[in-house]
């Protein structure tokens, strides 16, 4: 199958249905605990098992988080919405129906700005609806040979479903939109959006049409997409498959496709259900959901400065280039950490470099977030000032940072206890330079013949001898002077 999303002459049309698990302690309609990875079927009760006579009760915290997400997506939040039964039959759906919302959802008519992707400028992607529902259980096909097991811990977990208009025009745009939505929801702290744990799941509707056409052609829905990269690959594959069918004179079937990431292809799963197949009707065991003015006001106050807003401010307030600002605003905790460091030191750009490069490297090595390293912003700012003032070389500063993480001590304490101050004494530096020159005669000869790039090699060797303590500027001057003398002596002897 072609790797392009659609050949010349065709336009790809994509809409997304994104299911997001809300960050609540209990399920949507009962008090059972929400815990990923718990032993199977240990967080269940008569309500989430759908036993006769068990009555659901709405989780108010889930509603508040849903309203918060809706407002951040510029939706109109309806003060009155209705829960409905969505009827279908899977082994992991214990009631035989899912409590969702249909014709009267919680929120509608929103949008999220999509940055420029490829040749298409920035634009708004319409969010048609955002509604609240419960999750189904989980079928397990690898526990018992030849059998399917069912874990109902997930049944009843609160979700929001975000449905976009078919406004996306390429797999790359779909990936970018999902990334921006995920980042928004993480900033709001309504979900951890962990795709590996199923907290964020996406179904993608895709079709192709001739350029210039405004009709919405027959679409297919792609399921089992578990990462951003796989979403883009699945949509690219499916769009190309549609084009191949149309160019051969065939007709695209309205199907649900299962994406196989191992084989890199989509295969038919079942005929796509129509709305009437679900036989929606109002949930008789739940009253109309009423959202109060107080809830809407609370949610409006909770919306933080969103990542792209923070990115623009970081550029304006701290003089950061766009790339730095984007990296540092990627998550809300990282942005807050950087800003605290920038406020505590005199050089916001140096603060950005240290947080993005050195601190992030140590965090990655330990598998931790930057904010979990135990180095407070004020402590990092002190280290940055010491390097900026020349008390420490950059290399020593990196060593001190690691010691700060290991010991919990401040930079000043580590420098004093371990004697790590930068050495600027000319005699010591000249001694290290002499040793390096004596140990590398071939490299010296090459340098004197014009390979000046070897100066970096000599600096590295001398820094190693000094255990990183040599003043790099004075070391460079000493090496240049020593090499110059050797060059003069060589010329004189010739």
C-alpha positions in Angstrom: 0.0 0.0 0.0 1.3 3.5 -0.9 2.8 5.5 2.0 1.2 8.7 0.9 -2.1 9.8 2.4 -3.8 10.5 -0.9 -2.5 11.0 -4.5 -2.6 14.2 -6.4 -6.1 15.1 -7.3 -7.6 13.9 -4.0 -8.2 15.5 -0.7 -8.2 13.6 2.6 -11.0 14.3 5.0 -10.5 13.3 8.7 -12.6 13.6 11.8 -11.6 12.3 15.3 -13.5 10.8 18.2 -11.3 11.0 21.2 -12.2 9.2 24.5 -10.5 10.7 27.5 -10.5 9.1 31.0 -11.2 11.7 33.7 -8.9 12.0 36.6 -11.3 10.9 39.4 -10.9 8.6 42.3 -14.2 6.7 41.7 -16.2 5.6 38.7 -18.9 7.5 36.8 -22.0 6.1 38.4 -20.8 4.3 41.5 -18.2 4.5 44.3 -15.8 1.9 43.0 -12.2 2.9 42.9 -10.5 3.8 39.6 -7.0 2.1 39.7 -5.1 1.0 36.6 -3.3 -2.3 36.9 -5.4 -3.6 39.9 -6.0 -7.4 39.9 -8.9 -8.2 37.5 -12.4 -7.7 38.8 -11.4 -6.4 42.2 -13.0 -2.9 41.8 -16.6 -3.8 40.9 -20.0 -3.6 42.5 -23.7 -4.3 41.6 -23.9 -0.9 39.8 -20.9 -1.2 37.4 -21.7 -4.9 36.9 -25.2 -4.0 35.8 -27.0 -6.3 38.3 -30.8 -6.1 38.5 -32.0 -3.4 40.9 -28.7 -1.5 41.1 -29.2 2.2 40.5 -26.5 4.6 39.2 -25.6 8.0 40.8 -23.7 10.7 38.9 -20.1 11.4 40.0 -20.1 15.2 40.5 -16.3 15.5 40.2 -16.4 13.9 36.8 -19.1 16.5 35.7 -16.9 19.4 37.0 -13.9 18.1 35.1 -16.0 17.6 31.9 -17.3 21.2 32.2 -13.7 22.5 32.7 -12.6 20.6 29.5 -15.5 21.9 27.6 -14.9 25.6 28.5 -11.2 25.2 27.6 -12.3 23.9 24.2 -14.5 27.0 23.7 -17.7 24.9 23.8 -21.1 26.1 24.8 -21.9 24.2 28.1 -25.6 23.3 28.2 -27.1 23.8 31.7 -29.4 20.8 31.0 -28.2 17.6 29.3 -29.5 14.0 29.2 -27.9 10.7 29.7 -28.9 8.0 27.3 -28.6 4.2 26.9 -26.4 3.2 24.0 -27.3 -0.4 23.3 -24.7 -2.9 21.9 -23.5 -6.3 23.0 -19.8 -7.0 23.8 -18.5 -9.5 26.3 -17.0 -6.6 28.3 -20.2 -4.6 28.5 -21.9 -6.1 31.5 -25.3 -4.3 31.2 -25.7 -4.8 27.5 -25.7 -1.0 27.1 -23.5 1.9 27.9 -24.7 5.0 29.7 -23.6 7.9 27.4 -25.2 11.1 26.0 -26.8 11.4 22.5 -29.1 14.1 21.3 -28.6 16.4 24.3 -24.9 16.3 25.2 -23.1 18.3 27.9 -21.4 20.7 25.4 -21.4 21.6 21.7 -20.0 24.0 19.2 -16.4 24.5 20.4 -13.0 24.8 18.6 -9.3 24.3 19.2 -6.7 26.2 17.2 -4.4 24.0 15.2 -0.9 25.4 14.4 0.4 25.5 10.8 1.1 22.0 9.5 3.0 21.5 6.3 1.6 24.0 3.8 -1.7 24.7 5.5 -1.7 27.8 7.8 -3.0 27.8 11.4 -6.7 27.3 11.6 -9.5 26.4 13.9 -10.8 22.8 14.1 -14.4 22.6 15.2 -15.3 20.5 18.1 -18.9 19.4 17.4 -19.6 18.0 20.8 -18.2 16.9 24.2 -20.2 14.5 26.2 -19.9 12.4 29.3 -20.1 8.6 29.4 -18.9 5.5 31.1 -16.2 3.1 29.9 -16.7 -0.6 29.1 -14.6 -3.4 30.6 -11.6 -4.9 28.9 -11.4 -8.2 27.0 -8.1 -10.1 27.5 -7.1 -12.5 24.8 -3.7 -13.6 26.1 -4.5 -14.9 29.6 -5.9 -18.4 28.7 -5.2 -20.2 25.5 -8.1 -20.3 23.2 -10.3 -18.2 25.5 -11.2 -14.6 26.1 -11.2 -13.3 29.7 -13.0 -10.2 30.8 -11.8 -7.7 33.4 -14.6 -5.4 34.5 -12.4 -3.0 36.7 -12.6 -0.5 33.9 -16.4 -0.8 33.4 -18.0 2.4 34.6 -14.8 4.5 34.6 -15.7 8.2 33.7 -14.9 9.4 30.2 -15.5 12.4 28.0 -15.8 11.9 24.3 -14.5 14.8 22.1 -15.9 14.7 18.6 -14.4 16.9 15.9 -15.9 18.1 12.7 -14.3 16.5 9.5 -12.0 19.5 9.3 -8.6 17.8 9.3 -7.0 17.5 5.9 -4.0 15.2 6.4 -2.7 12.5 8.8 -0.1 15.0 9.9 -2.8 17.5 10.9 -4.7 14.7 12.8 -1.5 13.9 14.7 -0.9 17.6 15.5 -4.5 18.2 16.6 -4.4 15.1 18.9 -1.1 16.4 20.4 -2.5 19.8 21.1 -5.7 18.4 22.6 -3.7 16.1 24.8 -1.4 19.0 26.0 -4.5 21.1 26.7 -6.2 18.4 28.8 -2.9 17.7 30.7 -2.6 21.4 31.5 -6.2 21.4 32.8 -5.3 18.3 34.9 -8.6 16.7 33.9 -6.7 13.5 32.7 -3.2 12.1 32.7 -3.9 11.2 29.0 -1.7 8.1 29.2 -2.2 6.3 26.0 -0.3 3.2 27.2 -2.8 2.8 30.0 -5.8 3.6 27.8 -6.5 7.1 29.4 -6.6 8.6 25.9 -8.0 6.6 23.0 -8.8 7.7 19.5 -11.0 6.5 16.7 -10.4 8.2 13.4 -12.9 8.6 10.5 -11.3 9.0 7.1 -12.4 9.5 3.6 -11.0 11.0 0.3 -12.6 13.1 -2.3 -11.6 14.9 -5.5 -10.1 18.3 -4.9 -12.8 20.9 -5.1 -15.6 18.6 -4.0 -17.6 19.6 -0.9 -19.5 16.4 -0.5 -18.6 14.1 2.4 -17.8 10.7 0.8 -18.1 7.3 2.4 -15.8 7.0 5.3 -14.2 4.2 7.3 -13.4 4.3 11.0 -10.0 3.2 12.2 -9.8 1.7 15.6 -7.0 0.2 17.8 -4.7 3.3 17.4 -2.5 3.5 20.5 0.0 6.2 19.7 0.4 9.5 17.8 2.8 7.9 15.3 0.4 4.9 14.7 -2.5 7.3 14.2 -0.6 9.0 11.4 0.5 5.7 9.8 -3.0 4.3 10.0 -4.6 7.3 8.4 -1.9 7.4 5.7 -2.5 3.8 4.9 -6.3 4.0 4.9 -6.4 7.2 2.7 -4.2 5.6 0.2 -6.4 2.5 0.2 -9.5 4.6 -0.5 -7.7 6.3 -3.5 -6.7 2.9 -4.9 -10.3 1.6 -4.6 -11.7 4.7 -6.3 -9.1 4.7 -9.1 -9.9 1.1 -9.9 -13.6 1.9 -10.3 -14.6 0.4 -6.9 -16.7 1.8 -4.0 -15.4 2.3 -0.5 -17.4 0.3 2.0 -18.6 1.9 5.3 -16.6 -0.3 7.6 -14.8 -0.3 10.9 -11.2 -1.1 10.3 -8.8 -2.6 12.9 -5.3 -1.2 12.7 -2.5 -3.7 13.0 0.7 -1.8 14.0 2.9 -4.9 13.6 1.9 -5.4 10.0 1.3 -1.7 9.3 -2.1 -2.3 7.7 -5.8 -2.0 8.5 -8.2 -4.9 8.1 -12.0 -5.0 8.2 -13.3 -5.5 11.7 -17.1 -5.2 11.1 -19.6 -3.2 9.1 -19.9 0.3 10.6 -22.9 0.8 12.9 -25.4 3.5 12.1 -27.0 5.6 14.8 -30.2 3.6 14.7 -28.2 0.4 15.4 -27.6 1.7 19.0 -31.3 2.2 19.7 -30.6 5.3 21.9 -33.2 6.2 24.5 -33.1 8.4 27.6 -31.6 6.6 30.7 -34.7 6.0 32.9 -32.6 5.6 36.1 -30.9 9.0 35.9 -32.5 12.5 36.0 -31.6 15.3 33.6 -28.1 16.5 34.3 -28.2 20.1 35.5 -25.0 22.1 35.5 -25.2 25.1 37.9 -23.9 28.6 37.4 -21.5 27.9 40.3 -20.0 24.9 38.5 -19.5 26.9 35.3 -18.0 29.8 37.3 -15.7 27.4 39.2 -14.5 25.8 35.9 -13.9 29.2 34.3 -11.6 30.2 37.2 -9.6 26.9 36.9 -8.6 27.4 33.3 -4.8 28.1 33.5 -2.6 29.9 31.0 -2.6 27.3 28.2 0.7 26.1 26.6 0.6 28.2 23.5 -0.2 31.3 25.5 2.6 30.5 27.9 5.0 29.9 24.9 4.2 33.4 23.5 4.8 35.0 26.9 8.1 33.2 27.5 9.3 34.6 24.2 8.1 38.1 25.1 9.1 38.2 28.8 12.3 36.2 28.8 13.6 36.7 25.2 13.6 33.0 24.4 13.6 31.7 20.9 10.4 29.9 19.7 12.0 26.5 20.1 13.1 27.0 23.7 9.7 28.4 24.6 7.9 25.5 23.1 10.1 22.9 24.9 9.8 24.7 28.3 6.0 25.1 28.0 5.4 21.4 27.0 4.0 20.5 30.5 2.6 22.6 33.2 5.1 21.5 35.9 8.1 22.0 33.6 6.9 25.5 32.7 6.4 26.4 36.3 9.9 25.0 37.3 11.6 27.0 34.5 9.8 30.2 35.4 10.8 29.9 39.0 14.5 29.4 38.0 14.3 32.4 35.6 12.9 34.6 38.4 15.6 33.5 40.8 18.6 34.1 38.6 19.8 37.0 36.5 19.9 35.3 33.1 16.6 33.7 31.9 18.3 32.4 28.7 21.0 30.6 30.7 18.2 29.2 32.9 16.4 27.9 29.8 19.6 26.2 28.6 20.2 24.5 32.0 16.7 23.3 32.4 16.3 22.0 28.8 19.7 20.4 28.5 21.5 19.6 31.7 18.6 19.1 34.1 16.5 17.3 31.5 19.4 15.0 30.8 19.8 14.0 34.5 16.0 13.6 34.7 16.0 11.3 31.7 18.8 9.2 33.1 16.9 8.6 36.2 13.5 8.2 34.6 12.1 11.1 36.6 10.4 14.4 35.8 12.5 17.5 36.3 10.4 18.5 39.3 11.1 15.2 41.0 14.9 15.5 41.0 14.9 17.2 44.4 16.8 20.3 43.1 14.7 23.3 44.0 14.5 26.2 41.4 16.4 28.5 43.8 19.2 25.9 44.1 19.5 25.6 40.4 19.6 29.3 40.0 22.4 29.5 42.5 24.4 27.0 40.4 23.7 28.9 37.2 25.0 32.2 38.9 28.2 30.4 40.1 28.9 29.3 36.5 28.0 32.7 35.1 30.3 34.4 37.6 33.2 32.1 36.7 33.4 30.4 40.0 32.7 27.1 38.2 33.4 26.0 34.7 30.4 24.6 32.7 31.9 21.1 33.0 32.2 21.4 36.8 28.7 22.9 36.9 27.4 19.7 35.3 29.2 17.6 37.8 27.9 19.7 40.7 24.4 19.4 39.4 24.6 15.6 39.5 26.0 15.7 43.1 23.2 18.0 44.1 20.7 15.4 42.8 22.6 12.6 44.6 23.1 14.3 47.9 20.4 16.9 48.3 23.1 19.5 49.1 23.4 23.0 47.6 26.0 23.9 45.0 28.0 26.0 47.5 28.1 23.2 50.0 29.4 20.7 47.4 32.0 23.1 46.0 33.4 23.8 49.5 33.3 20.2 50.6 34.8 18.7 47.4 37.2 21.5 46.4 35.6 22.1 43.1 36.3 25.8 42.5 37.6 26.7 39.1 41.4 26.9 38.8 42.8 30.0 37.2 46.4 29.8 38.5 48.7 30.2 35.6 51.3 27.8 36.9 48.9 25.0 37.3 47.3 25.6 33.9 50.8 25.8 32.3 51.7 22.5 34.0 48.6 20.7 32.5 49.3 22.2 29.1 52.9 21.0 29.2 51.9 17.5 30.1 49.3 17.3 27.3 51.7 18.5 24.7 54.4 16.0 25.8 52.0 13.1 25.7 50.6 13.8 22.2 53.6 14.7 19.9 51.8 13.5 16.7 48.8 15.7 17.3 51.1 18.6 18.1 52.9 18.1 14.8 49.5 18.0 12.9 48.4 21.2 14.7 51.5 23.0 13.8 51.0 22.0 10.1 47.6 23.7 10.1 45.1 21.4 11.7 43.9 24.1 14.1 40.7 22.1 14.9 42.9 19.9 17.1 42.9 22.7 19.7 39.6 21.3 21.0 41.2 17.9 21.4 44.1 19.5 23.5 41.6 21.5 25.6 39.6 18.3 26.3 42.8 16.4 27.4 43.9 19.3 29.7 40.4 19.6 31.2 40.5 15.9 31.9 43.8 16.2 33.7 42.4 19.1 35.8 39.3 17.0 36.6 37.3 19.8 35.0 38.7 22.5 37.3 40.8 24.5 34.8 39.4 27.9 33.7 38.5 27.0 30.1 39.3 30.5 28.8 42.7 30.7 30.4 43.4 27.1 29.3 42.6 28.0 25.7 44.9 31.0 25.9 47.7 28.9 27.4 47.4 26.2 24.8 47.4 28.7 21.9 50.5 30.4 23.4 52.3 27.1 23.9 51.5 25.9 20.4 52.6 29.3 19.0 56.0 28.9 20.6 56.4 25.4 19.3 55.4 26.6 15.8 58.0 29.4 16.0 60.7 26.9 17.2 59.8 24.6 14.4 60.1 27.4 11.9 63.4 28.6 13.3 65.0 25.2 13.2 63.9 24.8 9.6 
